[in-house]
């Protein structure tokens, strides 16, 4: 009896392991819109700039100088996130 169950159990476990590969859950769903990532990048930039400006003003820089320095640092650090000028 165990000789008959062993191949069946092996086949079921193989199906369970590769079932996710053969039948993805989001197969029929459409791709998400592209603007979501752009919105996230804008939000990241805004939050990063606010944090950096507050850090620089706490160190004694004027708000305008802190804003300019933070913008320069962001452009240097995350230049891949800024779209090229047309």
C-alpha positions as CSV (number, residue, x, y, z in Angstrom):
1,X,0.0,0.0,0.0
2,X,2.8,2.4,0.8
3,X,4.4,1.6,-2.6
4,X,1.3,3.0,-4.2
5,X,1.0,6.1,-2.0
6,X,4.6,7.2,-2.4
7,X,4.4,8.1,-6.2
8,X,1.1,9.8,-5.6
9,X,2.5,11.9,-2.7
10,X,5.6,12.8,-4.8
11,X,3.4,13.9,-7.7
12,X,1.2,16.0,-5.4
13,X,4.1,17.6,-3.7
14,X,5.7,18.4,-7.1
15,X,2.4,20.1,-8.2
16,X,2.2,22.0,-5.0
17,X,5.8,23.3,-5.4
18,X,5.6,24.4,-9.0
19,X,1.9,25.3,-9.0
20,X,2.7,29.0,-8.4
21,X,5.1,29.0,-11.4
22,X,2.6,27.5,-13.8
23,X,-0.4,29.5,-12.7
24,X,0.5,33.0,-11.5
25,X,-2.2,34.7,-9.5
26,X,-2.1,38.0,-11.5
27,X,-2.1,36.4,-14.9
28,X,-5.3,38.0,-16.0
29,X,-4.9,41.3,-14.3
30,X,-3.7,44.3,-16.3
31,X,-0.5,46.0,-15.6
32,X,-0.6,48.9,-13.2
33,X,-0.4,52.3,-14.5
34,X,3.0,54.0,-14.9
35,X,2.1,57.2,-13.1
36,X,2.1,55.4,-9.8
37,X,5.9,55.2,-9.7
38,X,6.2,58.8,-10.7
39,X,3.9,59.8,-7.9
40,X,6.0,57.8,-5.4
41,X,9.2,59.4,-6.7
42,X,7.7,62.9,-6.2
43,X,6.6,62.0,-2.7
44,X,10.0,60.6,-1.8
45,X,11.7,63.7,-3.1
46,X,9.3,66.0,-1.2
47,X,9.8,64.0,2.1
48,X,13.6,63.8,1.6
49,X,13.8,67.5,0.9
50,X,11.7,68.4,3.9
51,X,13.9,66.3,6.2
52,X,17.2,67.5,4.8
53,X,16.1,71.2,4.9
54,X,15.0,70.8,8.6
55,X,18.4,69.2,9.4
56,X,20.3,71.9,7.7
57,X,18.3,74.7,9.4
58,X,18.9,73.0,12.7
59,X,22.6,73.3,11.9
60,X,22.3,77.0,11.5
61,X,21.7,77.6,7.8
62,X,19.1,80.1,6.6
63,X,16.0,78.4,5.1
64,X,16.8,79.6,1.6
65,X,20.4,78.4,1.8
66,X,19.2,75.1,3.3
67,X,16.7,74.6,0.5
68,X,19.3,75.3,-2.2
69,X,21.8,72.9,-0.6
70,X,19.2,70.2,-0.1
71,X,18.2,70.5,-3.8
72,X,21.8,70.2,-4.9
73,X,22.4,67.2,-2.6
74,X,19.3,65.5,-3.9
75,X,20.3,66.0,-7.5
76,X,23.7,64.6,-6.8
77,X,22.5,61.7,-4.7
78,X,19.4,60.7,-6.7
79,X,20.2,62.0,-10.2
80,X,18.6,58.9,-11.7
81,X,15.3,59.9,-10.3
82,X,15.2,63.3,-11.9
83,X,13.8,63.2,-15.5
84,X,16.1,64.9,-18.1
85,X,15.1,68.4,-19.3
86,X,13.5,68.5,-22.7
